[in-house]
Amino acid sequence: MENLLSLSFDYLSSFDGVKIRKGLRQLEGLLAQICLSRATTAAERRRSMAIDGVAKSRPKDLASLSEDPAFREFFKLQEGFEWNVAIRLISCLERLLGKGSNGQNDLLLVSTLDLLRGVLLIHPPSRSLFAREIYMNLLLDLLDPSSCPAVQSSAVLTLVTALLEQPSITRCFENLDGLLTVTSLFKNRGTSREVKLKLVEFLYFYLMPEIPYAGRDAANSHGGLHRSPSKASRLGSGGPERRDCEEGTRTTNEKQSLLGRYLNNVEDLVEDLKETAPFGTSFG
């Protein structure tokens, strides 16, 4: 696995779009092998063919994934800087962003963001990278009105994944005027309808009650696949990580007050969130 990651990282560090695309595909293939399982019996293959017309791979359920040797090896490799995929993808985003906006570059940006989301979901501790202002600013830069709609939409989804169950990173987002960035893009007349829908979904997500990842019992129920605080603090820095954000959670009412500085009728969003519970969260 180290050899596959090393080869992919070499391609991702290139300024050549063809090589970057190749590196992304290699990483995607590696993650697919870890997270997907093919039909193993003739009956399963026939059933897959009858439903989809082709013998497709099926996602592994979370319980079996945590016991999979390949997944456990991948998860363990992500604990240090050398083999961490998220930090390599973030560095790739930085280089791509510096090349400006054009069709091929935008496609690479979207592909990199898509893969980054998957890595952050598979390995939640990698989200701690976005406690650094430089990396959070990178996501916010992708929400510039000049970015193409596909990049903006993908960046919003990646931002959600980075903030998921990470109150301290949400504080970093707030401190860097992330709410101003999101609401300005939402109010911009040139923003596409699809992106505006994504931004509304983000605001619903932002207003939800905050539950830290480390405090969830569910994190301990999948084979213990999470890093100790000492290991988490070393991720991406080769030593103690400098966190550029404050700790602590905020209530929905507190976040409503913050969002209200930039957007009118936030109370309607909160009431709608409480009534519909779109993310399955109870407000009590």
Disulfide bonds with the S-S distance in Angstrom:
none
